[in-house]
Amino acid sequence: TASVRSNSNRAAVGHLQRQRYGRRYPVLLVRGDGSTVRLRYGEPKRILMLPLDSSTLPEEERKARLRRHFPSKPQAREEETFEGIDLDTYKKFWKK
């Protein structure tokens, strides 16, 4: 059995398998009231926005935000029928 020595040459071959960034990045945090704070964050981003607390909003503004986030379902359209179409006008396209 050969002994393995850990030296600088062995360390240069391998690398770390990191799941996160090794350093902190400067980020601008925007709060719900519009104030901003500079902080250090683990991922390189420019701006972070905190979610707005909907319980502090007026009732009509809260409903308007909900309508924007969850729009109403599209209405089903009526299918076209061939009852009102005169087929003789398109007869020239059927001939070969």
Disulfide bonds with the S-S distance in Angstrom:
none
